[in-house]
Amino acid sequence: MKWFIKMIETVLRRMDSRQQRSTHVGFVYGVVRKYGDDRGGQLASLIAFSAFLSFFPLMLLIVTLTALATQRYAGFAVRLRNSAAAEFPIVGPELIRNNFVLPGSDLGLAVGLIGLLWAGLGFSQALQYAFLEVWHVPYKIRPSFLRRLARSAIVYVLLAGGVVASVGLGLLGSVVRNSRAAGALGLVGATVISGLIVYSVFWLLSPRDISHVDLLPGAVVTALGWQGLQVFATQVIGYQLRRSSELYGAIGAALALIWFLVVSAQILLYGIEINVVRRNKLWPRSITQTPLTNSDVDLLRVLAKQEERRPEETIRVSFHDEAAPDPDAVAGSCAKNARP
């Protein structure tokens, strides 16, 4: 048994040595490793749960508004509903396909608006928390509740504007039918809009000392990943659900929606991780843990300093293999100046 463990250790150390010598492989592993260090799975679940709560009030609002518009503009209302539902793959088209129709009423509109406001602000707060965690901003310098609330409202307006712009592109596509050029332009336009929205959110929720150039790679990866996920969910999963029975189609749609939201949150988090790792040079990382690389030591310091919760509190980090660790070492430039 010992020889087997030793053989595995030898293989891992060889792999570790090679990935540390390769800039690209080391960077990718650094991003994946930091995602795990930041408990990215838990952050993604939190964001996905908040988004899940926001989905149903939004659909109620869309259905109610289009039902009210049907009374005077029937054709336009149908195109608007189909275009809006297409922005939410899997469940949106499923609701339209099953003739999910509510009568337009002031009560439905009020419930949709109140639910959307409550759930949407919770979603924005979850996003802010994820950004603060990934950038390792110490708790003692994080923004106050009122500042977070104001920032949540701005993020919410940005996301709503992106949805409206995407719906507008969908309406344009419904007018120009059977045209590959129009479809390609619509896809490019949707990707550009997604990129602008994602970049704006990245700039708003990241620490203020981060430059625009440092935010660009993660925003581009997130926008492309989001657009690719939408296409995959619409073409593959949606096609499978259309072939299923009514009962299994409803269950499958709910499960697929949860999967879609979780994967979307993971794409967003990996985009943030790319910016943090690239900006703070947190690679290469060690697979076998010993000996630690400089990036390993830097990140462990950052993680410890992040737990400072009071202005008079100072956490000192030292390692047994260090001769004279600096107790006032800065945890990292990303945690130095949080946006107030």
C-alpha positions in Angstrom: 0.0 0.0 0.0 2.8 2.4 0.8 4.4 1.9 -2.6 1.1 2.8 -4.2 0.7 6.0 -2.2 4.3 6.9 -3.0 3.7 6.3 -6.7 0.6 8.6 -6.7 2.6 11.3 -4.8 5.4 11.1 -7.4 3.0 11.4 -10.3 1.3 14.4 -8.6 4.6 16.1 -8.0 5.6 15.7 -11.6 2.2 17.1 -12.7 2.6 20.0 -10.3 6.1 20.8 -11.5 4.9 20.9 -15.1 1.8 23.0 -14.5 3.9 25.5 -12.5 6.3 25.9 -15.4 3.5 26.5 -17.9 2.1 30.0 -17.8 -1.2 29.1 -19.3 -1.8 25.9 -17.5 -0.7 27.4 -14.3 -3.1 30.3 -14.7 -6.0 28.1 -15.4 -5.2 25.9 -12.4 -4.8 29.0 -10.3 -8.3 30.2 -11.3 -9.9 26.8 -10.5 -8.0 26.5 -7.3 -9.0 29.9 -6.1 -12.6 29.2 -7.0 -12.4 26.3 -4.5 -10.6 28.4 -1.9 -13.4 31.0 -2.1 -16.1 28.3 -1.7 -17.4 29.2 -5.1 -20.0 26.4 -5.0 -21.7 28.0 -2.0 -21.6 31.5 -3.6 -23.0 30.1 -6.8 -25.9 28.4 -4.9 -26.6 31.6 -3.0 -26.8 33.7 -6.3 -28.9 31.0 -8.0 -31.4 30.8 -5.2 -31.8 34.5 -5.2 -32.3 34.5 -9.0 -34.8 31.6 -8.7 -36.9 33.8 -6.3 -36.7 36.6 -8.8 -37.8 34.6 -11.8 -41.5 33.9 -10.9 -42.4 37.5 -10.0 -40.8 38.6 -13.2 -42.7 36.1 -15.3 -46.0 37.1 -13.5 -45.2 40.8 -14.4 -44.5 39.9 -18.0 -47.6 37.8 -18.4 -49.8 40.4 -16.7 -48.5 43.3 -18.8 -48.8 41.4 -22.1 -52.3 40.3 -21.1 -53.3 43.9 -20.6 -51.7 44.8 -23.9 -53.6 42.1 -25.7 -56.8 44.0 -25.3 -55.7 46.6 -27.7 -52.5 45.3 -29.4 -53.0 41.6 -29.7 -50.3 40.9 -32.3 -47.6 43.0 -30.6 -48.4 41.6 -27.2 -47.9 38.0 -28.4 -44.6 38.9 -30.0 -43.5 40.7 -26.9 -44.4 37.8 -24.7 -42.6 35.3 -26.9 -39.5 37.5 -27.1 -39.4 38.0 -23.3 -39.9 34.3 -22.6 -37.0 33.6 -25.0 -34.7 35.5 -22.7 -35.2 32.8 -20.0 -34.4 29.5 -21.7 -36.1 26.3 -20.6 -39.0 27.6 -18.5 -40.0 30.8 -20.4 -40.8 29.0 -23.6 -42.3 26.1 -21.6 -44.8 28.4 -20.0 -45.8 29.9 -23.3 -46.0 26.5 -25.0 -48.4 25.3 -22.3 -50.6 28.4 -22.7 -49.7 29.8 -19.3 -52.1 32.8 -19.4 -53.2 35.0 -16.6 -55.9 37.6 -17.0 -54.4 41.1 -16.9 -55.3 42.8 -13.6 -54.1 45.5 -11.3 -53.7 42.9 -8.6 -51.4 40.7 -10.7 -49.4 43.8 -11.7 -49.0 44.9 -8.1 -48.0 41.4 -6.8 -45.5 41.1 -9.7 -43.9 44.5 -9.0 -43.6 44.0 -5.2 -42.3 40.5 -5.5 -39.9 41.5 -8.2 -38.6 44.4 -6.2 -38.1 42.3 -3.0 -36.5 39.3 -4.8 -34.5 41.5 -7.2 -32.8 43.5 -4.3 -32.0 40.2 -2.6 -30.4 39.0 -5.9 -28.3 42.2 -6.1 -27.2 41.8 -2.5 -26.1 38.2 -3.2 -24.1 39.5 -6.1 -22.4 42.2 -4.0 -21.5 39.6 -1.3 -19.9 37.3 -3.9 -17.8 40.1 -5.3 -16.6 41.2 -1.9 -15.7 37.6 -1.0 -13.8 36.8 -4.2 -11.9 40.1 -4.0 -11.2 39.4 -0.3 -12.3 42.8 1.0 -11.9 42.8 4.8 -15.2 42.9 6.6 -14.2 46.0 8.5 -14.1 48.2 5.4 -17.0 46.7 3.5 -19.8 49.2 2.5 -22.6 49.9 4.9 -26.1 48.6 4.5 -27.4 51.9 2.9 -24.6 52.0 0.4 -25.2 48.3 -0.5 -28.9 49.0 -0.9 -28.2 51.9 -3.2 -25.7 49.9 -5.2 -28.2 47.0 -5.4 -30.8 49.4 -6.9 -28.2 50.5 -9.6 -27.3 46.9 -10.4 -31.0 46.0 -10.7 -31.6 48.9 -13.1 -28.7 47.7 -15.2 -29.9 44.2 -15.4 -33.4 45.3 -16.2 -32.1 47.5 -19.0 -30.2 44.6 -20.4 -33.4 42.4 -20.4 -35.4 45.2 -22.1 -32.6 45.7 -24.7 -32.5 41.9 -25.4 -36.3 41.8 -25.7 -36.1 44.6 -28.2 -33.6 42.6 -30.3 -36.0 39.6 -30.0 -38.9 41.7 -31.3 -36.7 42.9 -34.2 -35.9 39.3 -35.0 -39.5 38.3 -35.0 -40.1 41.0 -37.7 -37.3 39.8 -39.9 -37.9 36.1 -40.3 -36.1 33.3 -42.1 -32.9 35.4 -42.4 -29.6 33.9 -41.3 -28.0 37.4 -41.5 -30.6 38.8 -39.1 -30.1 35.9 -36.8 -26.4 36.3 -36.7 -26.6 40.0 -36.1 -29.1 39.4 -33.4 -26.8 37.0 -31.7 -23.8 39.4 -32.0 -26.0 42.2 -30.7 -27.2 40.2 -27.7 -23.6 39.3 -26.9 -22.5 42.9 -27.1 -25.3 44.0 -24.8 -24.5 41.2 -22.4 -20.9 42.2 -22.4 -21.7 45.8 -21.6 -24.0 44.9 -18.8 -21.6 42.4 -17.3 -18.7 44.9 -17.5 -20.8 47.6 -15.9 -21.7 45.3 -13.0 -18.0 44.3 -12.7 -17.0 47.9 -12.5 -19.7 48.8 -10.0 -19.1 45.9 -7.6 -15.3 45.5 -7.7 -12.9 47.5 -5.4 -12.3 51.0 -6.6 -8.6 50.7 -7.2 -9.1 48.1 -10.0 -8.6 49.6 -13.4 -10.9 49.1 -16.4 -8.3 47.0 -18.2 -8.1 44.6 -15.2 -11.9 44.0 -15.4 -12.1 43.4 -19.1 -10.9 39.7 -19.4 -13.4 38.4 -16.9 -16.3 40.4 -18.3 -15.6 39.1 -21.8 -15.4 35.5 -20.6 -18.6 35.9 -18.6 -20.5 37.4 -21.5 -19.4 34.8 -24.0 -20.1 32.0 -21.5 -23.6 33.4 -20.7 -24.5 33.6 -24.4 -23.2 30.1 -25.1 -25.2 28.8 -22.2 -28.4 30.4 -23.5 -27.9 28.9 -26.9 -27.2 25.5 -25.4 -30.2 25.7 -23.1 -32.5 26.8 -25.8 -31.4 24.4 -28.5 -30.5 21.2 -26.6 -32.5 21.2 -23.3 -35.5 23.0 -24.7 -35.7 20.5 -27.6 -35.6 17.6 -25.2 -38.3 19.1 -23.0 -40.6 19.6 -26.0 -40.4 15.9 -26.7 -41.3 14.9 -23.1 -44.8 14.4 -21.6 -46.6 17.2 -19.9 -45.8 15.9 -16.3 -42.2 15.1 -16.9 -41.8 18.3 -19.0 -42.9 20.5 -16.0 -40.6 18.6 -13.6 -37.8 18.7 -16.1 -38.3 22.4 -16.7 -38.0 23.2 -13.0 -34.9 21.1 -12.6 -33.4 22.6 -15.8 -34.1 26.1 -14.6 -32.2 25.4 -11.3 -29.3 23.9 -13.3 -29.3 26.9 -15.7 -29.2 29.4 -12.8 -26.4 27.6 -11.0 -24.3 27.3 -14.1 -24.8 31.0 -14.9 -23.7 31.9 -11.4 -20.6 29.7 -11.8 -19.7 31.4 -15.1 -20.0 34.8 -13.4 -17.8 33.7 -10.5 -15.2 32.3 -12.7 -15.1 35.6 -14.6 -14.5 37.4 -11.3 -11.8 34.9 -10.4 -10.0 35.4 -13.7 -9.8 39.1 -12.9 -8.6 38.6 -9.4 -5.9 36.0 -10.2 -4.7 38.0 -13.2 -4.6 41.3 -11.4 -2.9 40.0 -8.2 -0.7 37.4 -10.0 -2.0 34.5 -7.8 -0.4 31.8 -9.9 1.2 29.3 -10.1 -0.4 27.4 -7.3 0.9 24.2 -5.7 -1.1 21.0 -6.2 0.8 19.0 -3.5 0.7 21.9 -1.0 4.3 21.4 0.2 6.4 23.3 -0.6 4.0 26.3 -0.9 4.5 28.8 -3.8 4.6 32.5 -3.2 1.1 32.7 -4.6 -0.1 30.2 -2.1 1.4 32.2 0.8 -0.1 35.5 -0.6 -3.6 34.0 -0.8 -3.4 32.5 2.7 -2.5 35.9 4.0 -5.4 37.5 2.1 -7.9 35.0 3.4 -6.8 35.6 7.0 -6.8 39.4 6.7 -10.3 39.2 5.2 -11.7 38.2 8.6 -10.8 41.5 10.2 -14.2 42.8 11.4 -13.4 45.8 13.6 -11.2 48.9 12.9 -9.1 48.2 16.0 -8.6 44.5 15.0 -5.4 43.4 13.2 -4.7 39.8 12.2 -1.1 38.8 11.9 -0.1 35.9 9.7 3.1 33.9 9.9 4.4 30.7 8.5 6.8 28.2 10.2 9.2 28.3 7.3 9.5 32.1 7.2 12.3 33.7 9.1 10.8 37.0 9.9 7.2 37.5 8.7 6.0 41.1 8.5 3.0 41.5 10.9 1.8 44.5 9.0 2.1 42.9 5.6 -0.6 44.2 3.3 -3.1 41.4 2.4 -3.3 42.5 -1.2 -4.0 45.5 -3.2 -7.5 44.2 -3.9 -8.4 44.4 -0.2 -6.7 47.7 0.4 -9.3 50.1 -1.0 -12.8 48.8 -1.1 -15.4 51.0 -2.7 -17.0 52.9 0.3 
